[in-house]
Amino acid sequence: MAYKIMHRSREQEIRFPTQAAAERYAEQLAGGLGNWTVVEAGAVPLPAEAPGDEVR
């Protein structure tokens, strides 16, 4: 199954053949896994809620 990493603060995504390859690339060559979201290719991740975005 293919995976992709999507940058959290800019429009950039990179596709990989495995989840391990995606995570390894993000961690070693792309500034750390904390800057990226790893998802299955073809999946659309739900938007992350930022602190202070609570519904009242």
N, C-alpha and C positions, 0 to 999 in steps of 0.2 A: 504494500500500500504506500502511496506517495504522501509526503508531508511537505509543508511549506512553513517558513518563518515569516512573520509579518512584523515590521518595526512598529513600536508603540507610539512614536511621536512624528513619524513622517510616512508618506506613502511609498513604501518599499516592501517587496516580498521576494523571497527566493525559494525555489522548489528543490526538494531532495528526494532520493529514493526511499529513505527510511527516517524514522523519527530520531534515531541515534545520530545519524549523519547531520540532520538539521540542528540538533542540540549541540553537537560537537563544533560545528561551524560557528554558531552564534557565540558559544563560550570562548573559543580560541581565536577567532578571527574577526568578530563583528561587535566587539565591545561588551560582551557578556550577555548571558541568557536573560537577564532582567530587562534588557532593552527590546526584547522580542517576544512574540506570542507564537507558539508552535501549534499548528492545526493540521488536520487532514486536508490534503489538496482537494479542492472542490467544496469544502465546508466554509461557511461564513460564520466567523466567531461573533458572539453577542458582544455589544459594546460594553466596555468595562465602566463601572460607575466610579466617578471621581469623588473623593471626599467632599462633602457639602452638597452633593447632588441628590440628597434624599427627597423623596416625594412626601409632601405634607398634606 
